[in-house]
Amino acid sequence: MSYCAHEGKLYLIPLPFLVGVAVAGVLQNAALESSSYLKYAEVPWHLIALLISFALLKFPGSYYPYWGRIFIPHVANGAILRTLWLLFLWFRKPQKAPENDHVDSLAESPDADMVL
């Protein structure tokens, strides 16, 4: 933001920030639609990968050309903020109990006395 302030372009910050928020949402939805495993995974690896990729996009921000210095770090900031919010929501949701718990299913079945 200091580069934008130095150049007098602070009014441009919200636009790339909102673009980053939208891009992170689209990528998260695409990851969930492409793999049904991700919906019930214990660790949200797709969100961690999004965080790492946008952080790597943000770090060399001062080496981008003129408009890249203004837009790219703010796009990455918006995506990082949205991804952190999605991580917060991921860990806040109630965890689904495993459906195939073999120990409980054997104990509750009427044929539990039989040896398999």
Secondary structure by P-SEA (a helix, b strand, c coil): caaaaaaccccaaaaaaaaaaaaaaaaaaaaaaacccccccccaaaaaaaaaaaaaaccccccccccccccaaaaaaaaaaaaaaaaaaaaaccccccccaaaaaaaacccccccc
